[in-house]
Amino acid sequence: MEYFRVVCAGEFSLFFEIAEWEDVILQGTLTEPALHHAALSIGALASRRYHPNVWQSTPALVFSIRHYSMAILDLQARLDGSPRSMEIAVLASVLFSYIEFLLDIDSRIEMHMQAGCSMLEKLPRRPDIIPAPFNEAGSNLEVDSSSTKYHLLTRAMYQLTTQMTSLRQFD
């Protein structure tokens, strides 16, 4: 978990170009078992990728797959249709997409993104906050302390979708 906390969590802020992402990810991994297990999986896979001489491939892969499976099971148990469980599911879809990226399984990245977008559309929106829908969000948008998780999740899904669309052009 330490590797994820020190190295990987900050990568979300860099990728999504919003500093608050690191806090959202870290807070989620401390409070939600599904996100915690996903973080353990990401940490092992990222460490294996960046430091192949330190992490042997097979043990790291077995460890990461085991925690990824636990994350999925914990998420399934957590889903109850409430707005909070839907937020967690969308956040999990971001983490699961990253796991699939590290495993080099592109088709599952798209599956998690589609699921995340679908759940995001079902989240109730507060009337005092009008975030742009994920297909209209702009890039490099500044976010202040009053921003909502909904807005962060919307931007994340937009950026992931845009990046996958761009990558498909090179296939």
N, C-alpha and C positions, 0 to 999 in steps of 0.2 A: 504494500500500500504506500510505502514511503516513496518508491520510485514514481508512482502515479502522482502523488501529492507534489513532489518536488519538480518533476520533469513534465509529465503529461498534462496535468491540469492547466498549466500555463499555455500549452499549445492551442487549447480551445479559444482562449482570448486572442491569440495571434491569428488563428484561422478566421474567426468570426469578426475580428477587428473591433472587439468591444471588451474592455477590461473586466467588466462585471461577470463575464462568463466563467472565469476561474473561480470566483466566489460561489456562483450558482452550482457549478459542478462539485466543488469541494463540500459545500453544505449538503447537497443531495447525497453524496457518498457517505456522509456521516449519519444521515437520518433515515435513509431508505436502503434496506437490504439488497434489493435488486440493483440499485445503482452502485452499491459497495462492491458487489460481486463483479459487476461489469468493469469497475475501475481496477480490480485485481487482475482481471483478464487482460485489460488494455496495458496495464503496467508490465505484465509478463511478456506480452507480445511485442511491445515497443522496446523493452529492454533486450529481448532476443534479437530484434532487428538492428538496434543501434550498437549492441555489444555482443556479437555472436560468439566471441571467444569466452565470455563469462557465463552466458546462459546456454546450456546445451539445448539443441533444438527439440528433442523429444520430450524431456521433462517440462520445459517451458510450454510447449504446445499442449501437453496433457493437462497441466495446471490451468492454463488459460481456457481450454475447452470445458473443463469441469466447472470453473467459476462462471463461464458464459452460460452454461446450462442451468446453474443455480440462479443466475440473474433472471433468466427467462421464467423459471418456475416461481421465483419470488414475485416477479411482476404479475404473472397470471393470478397468483393468490391475492395480490393487492388491488387488482382492478375491480371496482364496484360501481362504476358509472359516475362517480362523484367528480366534480371539477378537479379536485386535488389528485385523484388517481389518474385522470386523463393527462394532467400536467406531467406527472411522473412518467407516464407511458410515452409522451412526446419526448421528454428528456432522455428516456431510455432508448428511444429510436435513434437519437443522435449518437449515444454511446455505442449502441449495437451496430450502427453504420460504420463507426470507427473500427470496431472489432473486425467486422467483415472486410474492411479495407486492409487492415493488418494481416488478415488471413488470405487476402487476395481473391475474394469471392465477390466480384462485381454485381452479379445478379441479386445477391442478398442485400447489398447496399441499397439498391433501388427499391427492393421490397420493404425495407425498414423506413426508407424515406416516404414511400407512398402511404404506409401505415401511419407514420407520424403526421403527415399532412392531413390525412383523413380524420385523425383524432383531434388535431388542432382546429379543424373546422367545426367540430362538435363542442369545443370549449365555449362556455358562455362568456360573453364579453361584457365588461362593466361599461355602463352608459357614459361614464365620465372619461373613459379612455378610448380613443379611436385609433388603434394602430392600423397601419396599412396591411392589407391581406398579403400573404406570403408571396403571391405572384406580382405584387406591385412594390415591394420593399426596395428601397434604393441601397446602394453600397456606400460604405464609409459614413453611415449615419451615426451621429453622436448621441450617446445615451446618458442621461443624467440620473441622479439617485432616485428619482420618482418613477423611473421606467419599470414596467411590469415584466414578470416572467413570460407573460403571453407575448409581449413584444420581442423579447430575446428569442423565444422559441420560434416565432414567426420569421424573424430574420435568419435564424439558423436553418430552418427548413428551406427558405428561399435560396440561401447560398449553396446548400447541399444540392438542391435540385438544379440550380444553374450550373454548378460545377459538373454534375453528372451529364447534363445535356451537352456541355462543351466537350467533355471527354468522349462522348458517343460519336462526335464528328470525326474523331481520329481513328475510329475502329474500321 
